[in-house]
Amino acid sequence: MDQPSEGASRMKAALARHPKWKMWALAVALAAAFFVLFILLLVRAVSTEVVPSEAEAGQASRVGIEAGVGEGAGAGPAQAGGEAAEGAGILGGATVPSGESAPGASGEEVPEGGAPVPETPSQENAFMAAKLHIAEMPFSHAGLVAQLESEGFSHEDAVYAVDKLNADWGAKAAEMAAQYVDTMEFTRADLIDQLMYEGFTGPQAEAAATAVGL
């Protein structure tokens, strides 16, 4: 019993020599308490800002739905009117603007989808032959088609190739007329008949005869 009493007295004597330990202990305890309180307040504030209440979330959803319905109702008639106007233009025979060419105008075959059909090897060969012939001498449209057919091309490929040339057939008629009058004498009527025999149309032949002075 004497030893514990002696140890306790020694501890009291040590604490008496250092009186500031109580202040430090109190300060540490208060700091810890304030820190814990601060953390709790911070967590509560963050959770309040991030997670809205069920009532606010429901109200926001309801406002968004009502706004979408109102917007759709306002845009519906205008959109329907635009579609109706577009359909009326197509059904009413609306023409292609002057700056644009109609599909298939260049001689290429256009399917229902709108994209041009790729050229077949036989069509390409027919077109190359047509270019060579028209460069060597003047041909009419019908005369050049007949020439390609005589070389073994199908009628379809020959017509495709000659259409793709997009030549000025009236000018070709005038060229042929000039060649005829340079080699032999023709009356106007005979020259027109000869040009029509070569496959030119009546108006083309008459214009060509006039161009060479007959």
C-alpha positions in Angstrom: 0.0 0.0 0.0 3.0 2.3 0.6 4.3 2.0 -3.1 1.1 3.2 -4.9 0.7 6.1 -2.5 4.4 7.0 -3.2 3.8 6.7 -7.0 0.7 8.9 -6.9 2.5 11.5 -4.9 5.3 11.5 -7.4 2.9 12.0 -10.3 1.1 14.9 -8.5 4.4 16.5 -7.8 5.4 16.2 -11.6 2.1 17.7 -12.7 2.5 20.5 -10.2 5.8 21.3 -11.8 4.1 21.6 -15.3 0.8 23.4 -14.8 0.2 24.2 -18.5 -0.6 20.6 -19.5 -4.3 21.2 -18.5 -4.6 24.1 -20.9 -3.0 22.1 -23.8 -5.3 19.2 -23.2 -8.4 21.5 -23.1 -7.2 23.2 -26.3 -6.7 19.9 -28.1 -10.1 18.6 -27.0 -11.9 21.8 -28.2 -10.1 21.7 -31.5 -11.1 18.1 -32.1 -14.7 18.9 -31.2 -14.8 21.9 -33.6 -13.2 19.9 -36.4 -15.8 17.1 -36.1 -18.6 19.7 -36.0 -17.2 21.4 -39.1 -17.0 18.1 -41.0 -20.6 17.2 -40.1 -21.9 20.6 -41.2 -20.0 20.4 -44.5 -21.3 16.9 -45.3 -24.9 18.1 -44.6 -24.5 21.1 -46.8 -23.1 19.2 -49.7 -25.8 16.5 -49.5 -28.5 19.2 -49.5 -27.2 20.9 -52.6 -26.5 17.7 -54.6 -29.6 15.7 -53.9 -32.8 17.7 -54.5 -35.9 16.8 -52.7 -38.5 14.5 -54.2 -41.0 17.3 -54.5 -38.5 19.5 -56.4 -37.5 16.7 -58.7 -41.1 15.9 -59.5 -42.0 19.6 -60.1 -39.0 20.0 -62.5 -40.0 16.9 -64.5 -43.6 18.1 -64.7 -42.5 21.5 -66.0 -40.2 19.9 -68.6 -43.0 17.7 -69.9 -45.4 20.6 -70.1 -42.9 22.7 -72.0 -42.2 19.9 -74.5 -45.9 19.4 -75.1 -46.5 23.1 -75.6 -43.6 23.4 -78.1 -44.7 20.3 -80.1 -48.2 21.7 -80.3 -47.0 25.1 -81.6 -44.6 23.6 -84.2 -47.0 20.9 -85.5 -49.2 23.0 -87.8 -46.2 24.8 -89.3 -44.4 21.6 -90.0 -47.5 20.0 -91.4 -48.0 23.1 -93.6 -44.4 22.9 -94.9 -44.8 19.2 -95.7 -48.1 19.9 -97.5 -46.5 22.7 -99.5 -43.6 20.6 -100.5 -45.9 17.8 -101.6 -48.1 20.2 -103.5 -45.0 21.5 -105.4 -44.0 18.0 -106.5 -47.5 16.9 -107.4 -48.2 20.3 -109.1 -45.4 19.8 -111.6 -42.8 22.0 -110.0 -39.9 22.6 -112.4 -36.2 22.2 -111.6 -34.5 25.6 -110.8 -32.5 27.1 -113.7 -29.2 26.6 -111.9 -29.8 22.8 -111.4 -30.0 20.0 -114.0 -32.7 17.4 -113.8 -31.6 13.9 -112.9 -30.6 11.9 -116.0 -30.0 15.0 -118.1 -26.4 14.0 -118.8 -27.5 10.7 -120.4 -26.8 8.7 -117.2 -29.4 6.3 -116.2 -30.9 7.3 -112.8 -32.7 4.6 -110.6 -35.5 5.3 -108.1 -32.9 6.0 -105.4 -31.6 9.0 -107.3 -27.9 7.9 -107.6 -26.7 7.4 -111.2 -26.1 3.8 -112.3 -22.4 3.0 -112.9 -21.4 2.7 -116.5 -21.0 -0.8 -117.8 -17.9 -1.8 -119.7 -19.9 -2.2 -123.0 -21.3 1.3 -122.5 -17.9 2.7 -121.9 -16.5 1.0 -125.0 -19.4 2.3 -127.1 -18.9 5.8 -125.9 -15.2 5.7 -126.8 -16.0 4.4 -130.3 -18.6 7.2 -130.7 -16.1 9.8 -129.7 -13.6 8.5 -132.3 -16.2 8.5 -135.1 -17.6 11.9 -134.4 -14.1 13.3 -134.3 -13.3 11.9 -137.8 -16.4 12.9 -139.7 -19.8 14.5 -139.0 -22.6 12.1 -138.1 -26.3 12.5 -137.4 -27.6 11.0 -134.1 -29.4 8.2 -136.0 -26.4 7.6 -138.3 -23.9 7.3 -135.5 -26.2 4.9 -133.6 -26.5 2.7 -136.8 -22.7 2.8 -137.2 -22.1 1.6 -133.6 -24.7 -1.2 -134.1 -22.9 -2.3 -137.3 -19.8 -2.7 -135.1 -21.5 -5.1 -132.8 -22.8 -2.8 -130.0 -26.3 -3.3 -128.8 -28.9 -0.7 -129.6 -29.2 0.3 -126.0 -25.4 0.8 -125.6 -25.2 2.7 -128.9 -28.0 5.0 -127.9 -26.5 5.5 -124.5 -23.1 6.4 -126.1 -24.5 8.8 -128.7 -26.7 10.6 -126.1 -23.7 10.9 -123.8 -21.8 12.8 -126.5 -24.3 15.6 -126.2 -23.3 16.9 -129.6 -24.7 19.8 -131.5 -26.4 17.8 -134.3 -27.5 20.9 -136.2 -23.8 21.9 -136.4 -22.9 18.4 -137.6 -25.6 18.7 -140.3 -24.0 21.9 -141.5 -20.6 20.3 -141.6 -21.8 17.4 -143.7 -23.7 19.8 -146.0 -20.5 21.8 -146.5 -18.6 18.5 -147.4 -21.2 17.5 -149.9 -21.3 20.9 -151.7 -17.5 21.0 -151.8 -17.4 17.7 -153.7 -20.4 17.9 -156.0 -23.2 20.1 -157.1 -26.5 19.9 -155.2 -29.8 21.7 -155.4 -31.4 22.7 -152.1 -34.0 20.0 -152.3 -31.4 17.3 -153.2 -29.1 18.3 -150.4 -31.9 18.3 -147.9 -32.9 14.8 -149.1 -29.3 13.6 -148.8 -28.9 14.9 -145.3 -32.2 13.3 -144.2 -31.0 10.1 -145.7 -27.9 10.4 -143.5 -30.2 10.5 -140.5 -30.7 14.2 -139.8 -34.1 15.6 -139.1 -36.0 17.8 -141.6 -35.4 21.0 -139.6 -31.7 20.1 -139.2 -31.3 19.4 -142.9 -33.1 22.6 -144.0 -31.0 24.7 -141.6 -27.8 23.1 -142.9 -28.8 23.8 -146.5 -29.4 27.4 -145.6 -26.1 27.6 -143.8 -24.2 26.6 -147.0 -26.1 29.1 -149.1 -28.7 26.9 -150.8 
